[in-house]
Amino acid sequence: ISCITPKGAFYAFPNVSKTGWKAKKLASALLEDAGVALIGGPDFGVLGEGYVRLSYANSEENILRALQRIEVFLTK
């Protein structure tokens, strides 16, 4: 997963294309299996495939927990 540093927003739009998942399917699986809520990029237009949108309007502790859950999910 790669991501350009956001400038002035409270969300990030990381590229997940190298995970082998379609963005919306990955978002659904992460919610169901890892308890992490994010949005598949295609919900923002046809060019959003391969990306997910994550909000970081939360505590650093919760964000780190979510990132760890994503890592565990993707390494299975």
C-alpha positions as CSV (number, residue, x, y, z in Angstrom):
1,I,0.0,0.0,0.0
2,S,1.3,3.4,-0.9
3,C,0.0,6.9,-0.2
4,I,0.9,10.4,-1.0
5,T,0.9,12.7,2.1
6,P,-2.4,14.6,2.2
7,K,-2.2,18.4,2.1
8,G,-4.8,20.0,4.4
9,A,-7.4,17.3,4.4
10,F,-8.5,14.9,7.2
11,Y,-8.5,11.8,5.0
12,A,-5.9,9.9,2.9
13,F,-6.4,8.1,-0.4
14,P,-3.9,5.2,-0.4
15,N,-3.3,3.1,-3.4
16,V,-4.2,-0.6,-2.7
17,S,-3.9,-1.9,-6.3
18,K,-0.9,-4.1,-5.5
19,T,-2.8,-6.0,-2.8
20,G,-4.7,-7.9,-5.5
21,W,-8.1,-6.7,-4.2
22,K,-10.7,-4.5,-5.9
23,A,-11.1,-1.4,-3.7
24,K,-14.8,-1.8,-2.8
25,K,-14.4,-5.6,-2.0
26,L,-11.4,-4.8,0.1
27,A,-13.3,-2.1,2.0
28,S,-16.2,-4.6,2.7
29,A,-13.8,-7.4,3.8
30,L,-11.9,-5.1,6.1
31,L,-15.1,-3.9,7.7
32,E,-16.5,-7.5,8.1
33,D,-13.3,-9.3,9.1
34,A,-11.1,-6.7,10.7
35,G,-13.5,-4.1,12.0
36,V,-12.0,-1.3,10.0
37,A,-14.3,1.1,8.2
38,L,-13.1,2.8,5.0
39,I,-14.6,3.6,1.7
40,G,-13.7,2.1,-1.7
41,G,-12.3,4.6,-4.2
42,P,-14.9,3.9,-6.9
43,D,-17.5,5.5,-4.6
44,F,-15.7,8.8,-5.6
45,G,-15.7,8.1,-9.3
46,V,-14.5,5.7,-12.0
47,L,-10.8,6.7,-11.5
48,G,-11.0,5.7,-7.8
49,E,-10.5,2.0,-8.5
50,G,-7.3,0.8,-6.8
51,Y,-7.7,3.3,-3.9
52,V,-9.5,3.5,-0.6
53,R,-10.3,6.5,1.4
54,L,-9.4,6.6,5.1
55,S,-10.3,9.3,7.6
56,Y,-7.7,10.2,10.1
57,A,-10.1,12.4,12.2
58,N,-9.5,10.2,15.2
59,S,-7.0,9.6,17.9
60,E,-3.5,8.4,16.9
61,E,-4.1,5.3,19.1
62,N,-7.2,4.3,17.1
63,I,-5.5,5.0,13.8
64,L,-2.5,2.9,14.7
65,R,-4.9,0.1,15.8
66,A,-6.7,0.3,12.5
67,L,-3.5,0.1,10.5
68,Q,-2.4,-2.9,12.5
69,R,-5.7,-4.6,11.7
70,I,-5.3,-3.9,8.0
71,E,-1.8,-5.3,8.1
72,V,-2.9,-8.5,9.8
73,F,-5.8,-8.9,7.4
74,L,-3.6,-8.4,4.3
75,T,-0.9,-10.8,5.5
76,K,-3.4,-13.7,5.9
